[in-house]
Amino acid sequence: MKTNNDYAMFRRKLIAAGYEPLSQEPFLQGYLALQDLKENASQVSTLLFDGEPGAGKTYFAECVAKMLGAKLLRYQLTPNAGAEQLLYDLHFLRIIQGMAGVDVPKSPQDLFSSGILVQAFQESLHGPTLLLLDEFDKALPEVDSFLLGCLQDKAIHDPHIGSQPCDPANLLVIITKNDQRTLSNALMRRTRRVYLGFPHPDQECALLLKHIPTFPLQEARTLISLANKLRAQKEKALKVPSTPELIRCANDLLVAPAEVAGSVVEQWLVAFPQDRSLLKQSTAELAGLFKYASGR
């Protein structure tokens, strides 16, 4: 039986690695996932982070890797990606040169190297490894069952590479998604799940001021209030502002001339012209709300 001290130590180490304690759930599920590595190495421990873009899903994985001293392998899934993108990294220049007769490959294996999933399984045989599959929901639905099979078998089976086992005691897989599509029920059952929304306004304000201590408190609250007005209309908006964008906006406001403060805020809050109508204030009104930050 693990004690509260074990969990408290995990929290302290993860915070020391840079993770901001905005929610209990990432700490709890992260702690339990690491216990799987220690106590139940018969399976590959897997975490699924769902939620808003910019809510800190990828950063959590980076901090866990830093805390563990693990090799971090990150792969950004692209729209309609298939399983082959996880298995192979094609050498397009070699392919083109071979077609032109400049550098004819001796075998098909000369045209590709190991993909990110194969690399992660290989690395786990030598030491702690964290595989981050970012925006996994962009991939084709059949990739769910492919990944599930690899996790369950603790090995990759492919006619081109043969079988590649992993060491489940050394491998943590973190999947992030932005609600592009629903993952398969089988894969969902296989993973620990965490949903990350945007922080509470007080938490987000504290985080912003931690990064930029000289930013005025009242204007930090105003900036977050404007962002939350847009977030409340996310069904209409093409994109809503994330916490990192608010931090960059605040930093720009400290150095920008007062007369352009409204444009700075508008640029960071509204990514696409189609969303401008969702922000009720004019550029001049926005500038008036951030006079102090802009040095006036």
Helices and strands as residue ranges (DSSP letters): H 4-16, H 24-39, E 45-51, H 57-68, E 71-76, H 84-87, E 88-90, H 92-99, G 108-111, E 112-114, H 116-124, E 129-134, G 136-138, H 142-153, E 155-158, E 162-165, E 171-177, H 185-190, E 192-196, H 201-211, H 217-231, H 243-255, G 258-260, H 261-269, G 273-278, H 283-289
